[in-house]
């Protein structure tokens, strides 16, 4: 959890607000890969791409 707080402080201090959407999309793709890799939802997720 310390990593996330440090990342947030860095983004706010350095005014790197343009990184927030990039990080969000990467996290979303990571969650889709984890969910789609081992569950019955895989065929539905793969049709999105």
Phi and psi restraints in degrees (range 20) as a CNS / XPLOR table:
assign (resid 1 and name C) (resid 2 and name N)
       (resid 2 and name CA) (resid 2 and name C) 1.0 -64.4 20.0 2
assign (resid 2 and name N) (resid 2 and name CA)
       (resid 2 and name C) (resid 3 and name N) 1.0 -34.4 20.0 2
assign (resid 2 and name C) (resid 3 and name N)
       (resid 3 and name CA) (resid 3 and name C) 1.0 -61.0 20.0 2
assign (resid 3 and name N) (resid 3 and name CA)
       (resid 3 and name C) (resid 4 and name N) 1.0 -42.4 20.0 2
assign (resid 3 and name C) (resid 4 and name N)
       (resid 4 and name CA) (resid 4 and name C) 1.0 -66.4 20.0 2
assign (resid 4 and name N) (resid 4 and name CA)
       (resid 4 and name C) (resid 5 and name N) 1.0 -39.4 20.0 2
assign (resid 4 and name C) (resid 5 and name N)
       (resid 5 and name CA) (resid 5 and name C) 1.0 -68.0 20.0 2
assign (resid 5 and name N) (resid 5 and name CA)
       (resid 5 and name C) (resid 6 and name N) 1.0 -39.1 20.0 2
assign (resid 5 and name C) (resid 6 and name N)
       (resid 6 and name CA) (resid 6 and name C) 1.0 -64.9 20.0 2
assign (resid 6 and name N) (resid 6 and name CA)
       (resid 6 and name C) (resid 7 and name N) 1.0 -40.5 20.0 2
assign (resid 6 and name C) (resid 7 and name N)
       (resid 7 and name CA) (resid 7 and name C) 1.0 -62.9 20.0 2
assign (resid 7 and name N) (resid 7 and name CA)
       (resid 7 and name C) (resid 8 and name N) 1.0 -43.9 20.0 2
assign (resid 7 and name C) (resid 8 and name N)
       (resid 8 and name CA) (resid 8 and name C) 1.0 -63.4 20.0 2
assign (resid 8 and name N) (resid 8 and name CA)
       (resid 8 and name C) (resid 9 and name N) 1.0 -43.9 20.0 2
assign (resid 8 and name C) (resid 9 and name N)
       (resid 9 and name CA) (resid 9 and name C) 1.0 -62.8 20.0 2
assign (resid 9 and name N) (resid 9 and name CA)
       (resid 9 and name C) (resid 10 and name N) 1.0 -39.7 20.0 2
assign (resid 9 and name C) (resid 10 and name N)
       (resid 10 and name CA) (resid 10 and name C) 1.0 -62.3 20.0 2
assign (resid 10 and name N) (resid 10 and name CA)
       (resid 10 and name C) (resid 11 and name N) 1.0 -45.9 20.0 2
assign (resid 10 and name C) (resid 11 and name N)
       (resid 11 and name CA) (resid 11 and name C) 1.0 -62.8 20.0 2
assign (resid 11 and name N) (resid 11 and name CA)
       (resid 11 and name C) (resid 12 and name N) 1.0 -39.0 20.0 2
assign (resid 11 and name C) (resid 12 and name N)
       (resid 12 and name CA) (resid 12 and name C) 1.0 -75.8 20.0 2
assign (resid 12 and name N) (resid 12 and name CA)
       (resid 12 and name C) (resid 13 and name N) 1.0 -38.7 20.0 2
assign (resid 12 and name C) (resid 13 and name N)
       (resid 13 and name CA) (resid 13 and name C) 1.0 -72.4 20.0 2
assign (resid 13 and name N) (resid 13 and name CA)
       (resid 13 and name C) (resid 14 and name N) 1.0 -40.3 20.0 2
assign (resid 13 and name C) (resid 14 and name N)
       (resid 14 and name CA) (resid 14 and name C) 1.0 -91.2 20.0 2
assign (resid 14 and name N) (resid 14 and name CA)
       (resid 14 and name C) (resid 15 and name N) 1.0 0.7 20.0 2
assign (resid 14 and name C) (resid 15 and name N)
       (resid 15 and name CA) (resid 15 and name C) 1.0 57.7 20.0 2
assign (resid 15 and name N) (resid 15 and name CA)
       (resid 15 and name C) (resid 16 and name N) 1.0 44.2 20.0 2
assign (resid 15 and name C) (resid 16 and name N)
       (resid 16 and name CA) (resid 16 and name C) 1.0 -99.0 20.0 2
assign (resid 16 and name N) (resid 16 and name CA)
       (resid 16 and name C) (resid 17 and name N) 1.0 56.7 20.0 2
assign (resid 16 and name C) (resid 17 and name N)
       (resid 17 and name CA) (resid 17 and name C) 1.0 -67.7 20.0 2
assign (resid 17 and name N) (resid 17 and name CA)
       (resid 17 and name C) (resid 18 and name N) 1.0 -23.2 20.0 2
assign (resid 17 and name C) (resid 18 and name N)
       (resid 18 and name CA) (resid 18 and name C) 1.0 -69.3 20.0 2
assign (resid 18 and name N) (resid 18 and name CA)
       (resid 18 and name C) (resid 19 and name N) 1.0 -15.8 20.0 2
assign (resid 18 and name C) (resid 19 and name N)
       (resid 19 and name CA) (resid 19 and name C) 1.0 -78.7 20.0 2
assign (resid 19 and name N) (resid 19 and name CA)
       (resid 19 and name C) (resid 20 and name N) 1.0 -21.5 20.0 2
assign (resid 19 and name C) (resid 20 and name N)
       (resid 20 and name CA) (resid 20 and name C) 1.0 -60.9 20.0 2
assign (resid 20 and name N) (resid 20 and name CA)
       (resid 20 and name C) (resid 21 and name N) 1.0 -47.0 20.0 2
assign (resid 20 and name C) (resid 21 and name N)
       (resid 21 and name CA) (resid 21 and name C) 1.0 -64.7 20.0 2
assign (resid 21 and name N) (resid 21 and name CA)
       (resid 21 and name C) (resid 22 and name N) 1.0 -34.8 20.0 2
assign (resid 21 and name C) (resid 22 and name N)
       (resid 22 and name CA) (resid 22 and name C) 1.0 -64.9 20.0 2
assign (resid 22 and name N) (resid 22 and name CA)
       (resid 22 and name C) (resid 23 and name N) 1.0 -44.8 20.0 2
assign (resid 22 and name C) (resid 23 and name N)
       (resid 23 and name CA) (resid 23 and name C) 1.0 -64.1 20.0 2
assign (resid 23 and name N) (resid 23 and name CA)
       (resid 23 and name C) (resid 24 and name N) 1.0 -40.3 20.0 2
assign (resid 23 and name C) (resid 24 and name N)
       (resid 24 and name CA) (resid 24 and name C) 1.0 -62.3 20.0 2
assign (resid 24 and name N) (resid 24 and name CA)
       (resid 24 and name C) (resid 25 and name N) 1.0 -44.6 20.0 2
assign (resid 24 and name C) (resid 25 and name N)
       (resid 25 and name CA) (resid 25 and name C) 1.0 -65.7 20.0 2
assign (resid 25 and name N) (resid 25 and name CA)
       (resid 25 and name C) (resid 26 and name N) 1.0 -41.1 20.0 2
assign (resid 25 and name C) (resid 26 and name N)
       (resid 26 and name CA) (resid 26 and name C) 1.0 -63.1 20.0 2
assign (resid 26 and name N) (resid 26 and name CA)
       (resid 26 and name C) (resid 27 and name N) 1.0 -41.4 20.0 2
assign (resid 26 and name C) (resid 27 and name N)
       (resid 27 and name CA) (resid 27 and name C) 1.0 -64.9 20.0 2
assign (resid 27 and name N) (resid 27 and name CA)
       (resid 27 and name C) (resid 28 and name N) 1.0 -40.5 20.0 2
assign (resid 27 and name C) (resid 28 and name N)
       (resid 28 and name CA) (resid 28 and name C) 1.0 -63.1 20.0 2
assign (resid 28 and name N) (resid 28 and name CA)
       (resid 28 and name C) (resid 29 and name N) 1.0 -44.5 20.0 2
assign (resid 28 and name C) (resid 29 and name N)
       (resid 29 and name CA) (resid 29 and name C) 1.0 -64.0 20.0 2
assign (resid 29 and name N) (resid 29 and name CA)
       (resid 29 and name C) (resid 30 and name N) 1.0 -38.3 20.0 2
assign (resid 29 and name C) (resid 30 and name N)
       (resid 30 and name CA) (resid 30 and name C) 1.0 -63.1 20.0 2
assign (resid 30 and name N) (resid 30 and name CA)
       (resid 30 and name C) (resid 31 and name N) 1.0 -41.9 20.0 2
assign (resid 30 and name C) (resid 31 and name N)
       (resid 31 and name CA) (resid 31 and name C) 1.0 -65.5 20.0 2
assign (resid 31 and name N) (resid 31 and name CA)
       (resid 31 and name C) (resid 32 and name N) 1.0 -40.8 20.0 2
assign (resid 31 and name C) (resid 32 and name N)
       (resid 32 and name CA) (resid 32 and name C) 1.0 -62.9 20.0 2
assign (resid 32 and name N) (resid 32 and name CA)
       (resid 32 and name C) (resid 33 and name N) 1.0 -39.0 20.0 2
assign (resid 32 and name C) (resid 33 and name N)
       (resid 33 and name CA) (resid 33 and name C) 1.0 -66.3 20.0 2
assign (resid 33 and name N) (resid 33 and name CA)
       (resid 33 and name C) (resid 34 and name N) 1.0 -40.6 20.0 2
assign (resid 33 and name C) (resid 34 and name N)
       (resid 34 and name CA) (resid 34 and name C) 1.0 -67.0 20.0 2
assign (resid 34 and name N) (resid 34 and name CA)
       (resid 34 and name C) (resid 35 and name N) 1.0 -45.7 20.0 2
assign (resid 34 and name C) (resid 35 and name N)
       (resid 35 and name CA) (resid 35 and name C) 1.0 -67.9 20.0 2
assign (resid 35 and name N) (resid 35 and name CA)
       (resid 35 and name C) (resid 36 and name N) 1.0 -43.6 20.0 2
assign (resid 35 and name C) (resid 36 and name N)
       (resid 36 and name CA) (resid 36 and name C) 1.0 -73.8 20.0 2
assign (resid 36 and name N) (resid 36 and name CA)
       (resid 36 and name C) (resid 37 and name N) 1.0 -19.6 20.0 2
assign (resid 36 and name C) (resid 37 and name N)
       (resid 37 and name CA) (resid 37 and name C) 1.0 -74.9 20.0 2
assign (resid 37 and name N) (resid 37 and name CA)
       (resid 37 and name C) (resid 38 and name N) 1.0 -31.1 20.0 2
assign (resid 37 and name C) (resid 38 and name N)
       (resid 38 and name CA) (resid 38 and name C) 1.0 -132.3 20.0 2
assign (resid 38 and name N) (resid 38 and name CA)
       (resid 38 and name C) (resid 39 and name N) 1.0 15.7 20.0 2
assign (resid 38 and name C) (resid 39 and name N)
       (resid 39 and name CA) (resid 39 and name C) 1.0 -123.7 20.0 2
assign (resid 39 and name N) (resid 39 and name CA)
       (resid 39 and name C) (resid 40 and name N) 1.0 177.0 20.0 2
assign (resid 39 and name C) (resid 40 and name N)
       (resid 40 and name CA) (resid 40 and name C) 1.0 -76.5 20.0 2
assign (resid 40 and name N) (resid 40 and name CA)
       (resid 40 and name C) (resid 41 and name N) 1.0 -3.9 20.0 2
assign (resid 40 and name C) (resid 41 and name N)
       (resid 41 and name CA) (resid 41 and name C) 1.0 -82.9 20.0 2
assign (resid 41 and name N) (resid 41 and name CA)
       (resid 41 and name C) (resid 42 and name N) 1.0 -5.8 20.0 2
assign (resid 41 and name C) (resid 42 and name N)
       (resid 42 and name CA) (resid 42 and name C) 1.0 -55.0 20.0 2
assign (resid 42 and name N) (resid 42 and name CA)
       (resid 42 and name C) (resid 43 and name N) 1.0 -46.5 20.0 2
assign (resid 42 and name C) (resid 43 and name N)
       (resid 43 and name CA) (resid 43 and name C) 1.0 -61.8 20.0 2
assign (resid 43 and name N) (resid 43 and name CA)
       (resid 43 and name C) (resid 44 and name N) 1.0 -31.4 20.0 2
assign (resid 43 and name C) (resid 44 and name N)
       (resid 44 and name CA) (resid 44 and name C) 1.0 -76.7 20.0 2
assign (resid 44 and name N) (resid 44 and name CA)
       (resid 44 and name C) (resid 45 and name N) 1.0 -35.5 20.0 2
assign (resid 44 and name C) (resid 45 and name N)
       (resid 45 and name CA) (resid 45 and name C) 1.0 -72.0 20.0 2
assign (resid 45 and name N) (resid 45 and name CA)
       (resid 45 and name C) (resid 46 and name N) 1.0 -39.5 20.0 2
assign (resid 45 and name C) (resid 46 and name N)
       (resid 46 and name CA) (resid 46 and name C) 1.0 -66.8 20.0 2
assign (resid 46 and name N) (resid 46 and name CA)
       (resid 46 and name C) (resid 47 and name N) 1.0 -23.9 20.0 2
assign (resid 46 and name C) (resid 47 and name N)
       (resid 47 and name CA) (resid 47 and name C) 1.0 -72.8 20.0 2
assign (resid 47 and name N) (resid 47 and name CA)
       (resid 47 and name C) (resid 48 and name N) 1.0 -18.8 20.0 2
assign (resid 47 and name C) (resid 48 and name N)
       (resid 48 and name CA) (resid 48 and name C) 1.0 -69.9 20.0 2
assign (resid 48 and name N) (resid 48 and name CA)
       (resid 48 and name C) (resid 49 and name N) 1.0 -27.5 20.0 2
